[in-house]
Amino acid sequence: MRVLGIDPGLTRCGLGVIDSRGSQILTMIDVGVIRTTVDAPLEIRLMELERELQQWIKKHNPDVIAVERVFSQLNVRTAMATGQAAGVALLLAAKSGIPVAMHTPSEVKAAVTGSGRADKKQVALMVQKLLHLDEIPKPVDSTDALALAICHHWRGVGDSKLKDALLKEKSRLKKLANR
């Protein structure tokens, strides 16, 4: 399975592509950051982001796109920009017919480090270790995107199996009720 992880941001949008073989063997395919022109109008920045994301989707043909779920602690302006960038990613995924999974920061931290309260440094070190990288990708947005992709490989597969099992059970019960 190939996952494109997107750490949405308007100034810097982190991207990471990871393939899996089996449930535990993960390989980094690509990592990067999309930067938009800070002094450009919002609509132009969103268009720049769309163009670059489209190229990543076309180049890597992911099976699923994992996007960080936007949430706001205190800074509403940052949350708005992050939400706008996430919206572009979600729209492109839908237009491309690619399933989307959204994971909260604490879900990502827990999946990668074992603790939902891990700091950025702990996440970065585990990403480096899990993907057998010589160094931690920079800037942190790219590392966060890889962490999202890792999270989805581990959580998404389990969530998908659980969903399939529930659907099968519902179907079985429906058949029994119709007898």
Short mmCIF file of the C-alpha atoms (twelve columns), coordinates in Angstrom:
data_MODEL
# 
_entry.id   MODEL 
# 
loop_
_atom_site.group_PDB 
_atom_site.id 
_atom_site.type_symbol 
_atom_site.label_atom_id 
_atom_site.label_alt_id 
_atom_site.label_comp_id 
_atom_site.label_asym_id 
_atom_site.label_seq_id 
_atom_site.Cartn_x 
_atom_site.Cartn_y 
_atom_site.Cartn_z 
_atom_site.pdbx_PDB_model_num 
ATOM 1   C CA . MET A 1   0.000   0.000   0.000   1 
ATOM 2   C CA . ARG A 2   1.255   3.471   -0.861  1 
ATOM 3   C CA . VAL A 3   0.295   6.373   1.420   1 
ATOM 4   C CA . LEU A 4   0.815   10.059  0.737   1 
ATOM 5   C CA . GLY A 5   0.965   11.852  4.080   1 
ATOM 6   C CA . ILE A 6   0.100   15.543  4.023   1 
ATOM 7   C CA . ASP A 7   0.862   17.898  6.899   1 
ATOM 8   C CA . PRO A 8   -1.272  20.803  5.675   1 
ATOM 9   C CA . GLY A 9   -0.027  24.348  5.851   1 
ATOM 10  C CA . LEU A 10  -0.303  27.413  3.715   1 
ATOM 11  C CA . THR A 11  3.286   28.611  4.124   1 
ATOM 12  C CA . ARG A 12  4.802   25.116  4.328   1 
ATOM 13  C CA . CYS A 13  2.881   21.948  3.452   1 
ATOM 14  C CA . GLY A 14  4.768   18.777  4.337   1 
ATOM 15  C CA . LEU A 15  4.575   15.740  2.068   1 
ATOM 16  C CA . GLY A 16  5.759   12.185  2.600   1 
ATOM 17  C CA . VAL A 17  5.193   9.031   0.555   1 
ATOM 18  C CA . ILE A 18  5.647   5.629   2.165   1 
ATOM 19  C CA . ASP A 19  5.161   2.117   0.796   1 
ATOM 20  C CA . SER A 20  4.551   -0.927  2.946   1 
ATOM 21  C CA . ARG A 21  5.402   -4.564  2.479   1 
ATOM 22  C CA . GLY A 22  3.559   -6.610  5.020   1 
ATOM 23  C CA . SER A 23  2.397   -4.904  8.172   1 
ATOM 24  C CA . GLN A 24  5.733   -3.775  9.545   1 
ATOM 25  C CA . ILE A 25  8.128   -3.074  6.654   1 
ATOM 26  C CA . LEU A 26  7.893   0.566   5.611   1 
ATOM 27  C CA . THR A 27  9.942   2.305   2.934   1 
ATOM 28  C CA . MET A 28  10.160  6.027   2.301   1 
ATOM 29  C CA . ILE A 29  9.609   6.791   -1.380  1 
ATOM 30  C CA . ASP A 30  9.745   10.590  -1.318  1 
ATOM 31  C CA . VAL A 31  9.587   13.517  1.074   1 
ATOM 32  C CA . GLY A 32  9.315   17.238  0.586   1 
ATOM 33  C CA . VAL A 33  7.657   20.530  1.357   1 
ATOM 34  C CA . ILE A 34  5.513   22.810  -0.746  1 
ATOM 35  C CA . ARG A 35  6.175   26.463  -0.008  1 
ATOM 36  C CA . THR A 36  3.851   29.190  -1.200  1 
ATOM 37  C CA . THR A 37  4.691   32.821  -1.800  1 
ATOM 38  C CA . VAL A 38  3.999   34.483  1.556   1 
ATOM 39  C CA . ASP A 39  3.110   37.926  0.189   1 
ATOM 40  C CA . ALA A 40  0.824   36.582  -2.572  1 
ATOM 41  C CA . PRO A 41  -2.974  36.838  -2.229  1 
ATOM 42  C CA . LEU A 42  -4.638  33.887  -0.508  1 
ATOM 43  C CA . GLU A 43  -6.294  32.582  -3.683  1 
ATOM 44  C CA . ILE A 44  -2.938  32.548  -5.507  1 
ATOM 45  C CA . ARG A 45  -1.288  30.679  -2.622  1 
ATOM 46  C CA . LEU A 46  -4.073  28.088  -2.641  1 
ATOM 47  C CA . MET A 47  -3.663  27.694  -6.400  1 
ATOM 48  C CA . GLU A 48  0.122   27.190  -5.975  1 
ATOM 49  C CA . LEU A 49  -0.590  24.553  -3.343  1 
ATOM 50  C CA . GLU A 50  -3.134  22.834  -5.607  1 
ATOM 51  C CA . ARG A 51  -0.717  22.701  -8.545  1 
ATOM 52  C CA . GLU A 52  2.105   21.194  -6.476  1 
ATOM 53  C CA . LEU A 53  -0.137  18.688  -4.676  1 
ATOM 54  C CA . GLN A 54  -1.576  17.591  -8.008  1 
ATOM 55  C CA . GLN A 55  1.947   16.887  -9.262  1 
ATOM 56  C CA . TRP A 56  2.732   14.770  -6.176  1 
ATOM 57  C CA . ILE A 57  -0.477  12.786  -6.591  1 
ATOM 58  C CA . LYS A 58  0.190   12.206  -10.278 1 
ATOM 59  C CA . LYS A 59  3.859   11.292  -9.699  1 
ATOM 60  C CA . HIS A 60  3.298   8.873   -6.800  1 
ATOM 61  C CA . ASN A 61  -0.222  7.520   -7.459  1 
ATOM 62  C CA . PRO A 62  -1.024  6.826   -3.787  1 
ATOM 63  C CA . ASP A 63  -3.591  4.261   -2.675  1 
ATOM 64  C CA . VAL A 64  -4.693  6.586   0.117   1 
ATOM 65  C CA . ILE A 65  -3.965  10.112  1.277   1 
ATOM 66  C CA . ALA A 66  -3.527  10.704  5.010   1 
ATOM 67  C CA . VAL A 67  -4.122  14.278  6.131   1 
ATOM 68  C CA . GLU A 68  -3.620  15.751  9.569   1 
ATOM 69  C CA . ARG A 69  -6.973  16.641  11.102  1 
ATOM 70  C CA . VAL A 70  -7.021  20.371  11.726  1 
ATOM 71  C CA . PHE A 71  -7.551  21.497  15.268  1 
ATOM 72  C CA . SER A 72  -6.940  24.799  17.005  1 
ATOM 73  C CA . GLN A 73  -5.361  25.325  20.371  1 
ATOM 74  C CA . LEU A 74  -5.114  29.095  20.514  1 
ATOM 75  C CA . ASN A 75  -4.067  30.561  17.180  1 
ATOM 76  C CA . VAL A 76  -7.211  30.877  15.050  1 
ATOM 77  C CA . ARG A 77  -5.308  32.429  12.133  1 
ATOM 78  C CA . THR A 78  -2.955  29.436  11.920  1 
ATOM 79  C CA . ALA A 79  -5.892  27.028  12.206  1 
ATOM 80  C CA . MET A 80  -7.692  28.810  9.344   1 
ATOM 81  C CA . ALA A 81  -4.649  28.622  7.048   1 
ATOM 82  C CA . THR A 82  -4.128  24.972  7.942   1 
ATOM 83  C CA . GLY A 83  -7.805  24.258  7.280   1 
ATOM 84  C CA . GLN A 84  -7.655  25.956  3.890   1 
ATOM 85  C CA . ALA A 85  -4.591  23.912  2.904   1 
ATOM 86  C CA . ALA A 86  -6.245  20.715  4.154   1 
ATOM 87  C CA . GLY A 87  -9.334  21.579  2.098   1 
ATOM 88  C CA . VAL A 88  -7.235  21.771  -1.079  1 
ATOM 89  C CA . ALA A 89  -5.736  18.339  -0.296  1 
ATOM 90  C CA . LEU A 90  -9.157  16.801  0.417   1 
ATOM 91  C CA . LEU A 91  -10.639 18.225  -2.785  1 
ATOM 92  C CA . LEU A 92  -7.766  16.923  -4.926  1 
ATOM 93  C CA . ALA A 93  -8.050  13.483  -3.340  1 
ATOM 94  C CA . ALA A 94  -11.786 13.388  -4.081  1 
ATOM 95  C CA . LYS A 95  -11.263 14.555  -7.669  1 
ATOM 96  C CA . SER A 96  -8.610  11.852  -8.118  1 
ATOM 97  C CA . GLY A 97  -10.822 9.135   -6.626  1 
ATOM 98  C CA . ILE A 98  -8.313  8.457   -3.828  1 
ATOM 99  C CA . PRO A 99  -9.604  7.585   -0.353  1 
ATOM 100 C CA . VAL A 100 -8.715  10.010  2.433   1 
ATOM 101 C CA . ALA A 101 -7.963  9.299   6.059   1 
ATOM 102 C CA . MET A 102 -7.657  12.012  8.657   1 
ATOM 103 C CA . HIS A 103 -5.622  11.550  11.816  1 
ATOM 104 C CA . THR A 104 -5.281  13.864  14.789  1 
ATOM 105 C CA . PRO A 105 -1.836  14.954  15.974  1 
ATOM 106 C CA . SER A 106 -2.186  12.823  19.111  1 
ATOM 107 C CA . GLU A 107 -3.130  9.738   17.034  1 
ATOM 108 C CA . VAL A 108 -0.039  10.270  14.893  1 
ATOM 109 C CA . LYS A 109 2.231   10.730  17.918  1 
ATOM 110 C CA . ALA A 110 0.800   7.634   19.604  1 
ATOM 111 C CA . ALA A 111 1.171   5.502   16.465  1 
ATOM 112 C CA . VAL A 112 4.767   6.563   15.852  1 
ATOM 113 C CA . THR A 113 6.154   6.894   19.395  1 
ATOM 114 C CA . GLY A 114 3.698   5.040   21.611  1 
ATOM 115 C CA . SER A 115 2.684   8.274   23.376  1 
ATOM 116 C CA . GLY A 116 0.080   10.770  22.242  1 
ATOM 117 C CA . ARG A 117 1.985   13.424  24.185  1 
ATOM 118 C CA . ALA A 118 5.342   12.979  22.445  1 
ATOM 119 C CA . ASP A 119 7.153   16.121  21.355  1 
ATOM 120 C CA . LYS A 120 8.285   16.947  17.816  1 
ATOM 121 C CA . LYS A 121 11.832  15.736  18.496  1 
ATOM 122 C CA . GLN A 122 10.638  12.316  19.700  1 
ATOM 123 C CA . VAL A 123 8.401   11.947  16.624  1 
ATOM 124 C CA . ALA A 124 11.256  12.952  14.300  1 
ATOM 125 C CA . LEU A 125 13.658  10.471  15.886  1 
ATOM 126 C CA . MET A 126 11.144  7.631   15.595  1 
ATOM 127 C CA . VAL A 127 10.403  8.502   11.957  1 
ATOM 128 C CA . GLN A 128 14.133  8.344   11.269  1 
ATOM 129 C CA . LYS A 129 14.431  5.015   13.073  1 
ATOM 130 C CA . LEU A 130 11.304  3.382   11.607  1 
ATOM 131 C CA . LEU A 131 12.247  4.330   8.041   1 
ATOM 132 C CA . HIS A 132 15.970  3.581   8.501   1 
ATOM 133 C CA . LEU A 133 16.965  7.080   7.401   1 
ATOM 134 C CA . ASP A 134 20.489  8.436   7.764   1 
ATOM 135 C CA . GLU A 135 19.146  11.764  8.983   1 
ATOM 136 C CA . ILE A 136 15.892  13.391  10.020  1 
ATOM 137 C CA . PRO A 137 14.178  15.087  7.065   1 
ATOM 138 C CA . LYS A 138 14.000  18.863  7.294   1 
ATOM 139 C CA . PRO A 139 11.962  20.976  7.810   1 
ATOM 140 C CA . VAL A 140 9.766   19.443  10.490  1 
ATOM 141 C CA . ASP A 141 6.696   19.654  8.210   1 
ATOM 142 C CA . SER A 142 8.169   16.912  6.010   1 
ATOM 143 C CA . THR A 143 8.899   14.727  9.035   1 
ATOM 144 C CA . ASP A 144 5.326   15.255  10.247  1 
ATOM 145 C CA . ALA A 145 4.009   14.178  6.822   1 
ATOM 146 C CA . LEU A 146 6.041   10.965  7.015   1 
ATOM 147 C CA . ALA A 147 4.690   10.391  10.543  1 
ATOM 148 C CA . LEU A 148 1.143   10.757  9.170   1 
ATOM 149 C CA . ALA A 149 1.847   8.166   6.482   1 
ATOM 150 C CA . ILE A 150 3.343   5.782   9.071   1 
ATOM 151 C CA . CYS A 151 0.325   6.305   11.312  1 
ATOM 152 C CA . HIS A 152 -2.024  5.444   8.493   1 
ATOM 153 C CA . HIS A 153 -0.114  2.307   7.540   1 
ATOM 154 C CA . TRP A 154 -0.511  1.030   11.080  1 
ATOM 155 C CA . ARG A 155 -3.867  2.476   12.160  1 
ATOM 156 C CA . GLY A 156 -5.566  2.589   8.762   1 
ATOM 157 C CA . VAL A 157 -5.004  -1.070  7.983   1 
ATOM 158 C CA . GLY A 158 -6.428  -2.103  11.355  1 
ATOM 159 C CA . ASP A 159 -9.346  0.318   11.075  1 
ATOM 160 C CA . SER A 160 -10.101 -0.971  7.568   1 
ATOM 161 C CA . LYS A 161 -10.097 -4.620  8.720   1 
ATOM 162 C CA . LEU A 162 -12.408 -3.745  11.608  1 
ATOM 163 C CA . LYS A 163 -14.789 -1.910  9.261   1 
ATOM 164 C CA . ASP A 164 -14.832 -4.883  6.844   1 
ATOM 165 C CA . ALA A 165 -15.538 -7.301  9.697   1 
ATOM 166 C CA . LEU A 166 -18.422 -5.142  10.922  1 
ATOM 167 C CA . LEU A 167 -19.917 -4.971  7.427   1 
ATOM 168 C CA . LYS A 168 -19.688 -8.759  7.062   1 
ATOM 169 C CA . GLU A 169 -21.357 -9.253  10.444  1 
ATOM 170 C CA . LYS A 170 -24.172 -6.841  9.553   1 
ATOM 171 C CA . SER A 171 -24.711 -8.690  6.279   1 
ATOM 172 C CA . ARG A 172 -24.759 -12.035 8.087   1 
ATOM 173 C CA . LEU A 173 -27.294 -10.768 10.637  1 
ATOM 174 C CA . LYS A 174 -29.474 -9.294  7.878   1 
ATOM 175 C CA . LYS A 175 -29.523 -12.661 6.086   1 
ATOM 176 C CA . LEU A 176 -30.506 -14.407 9.318   1 
ATOM 177 C CA . ALA A 177 -33.302 -11.891 9.933   1 
ATOM 178 C CA . ASN A 178 -34.711 -12.454 6.431   1 
ATOM 179 C CA . ARG A 179 -35.075 -16.221 6.917   1 
# 
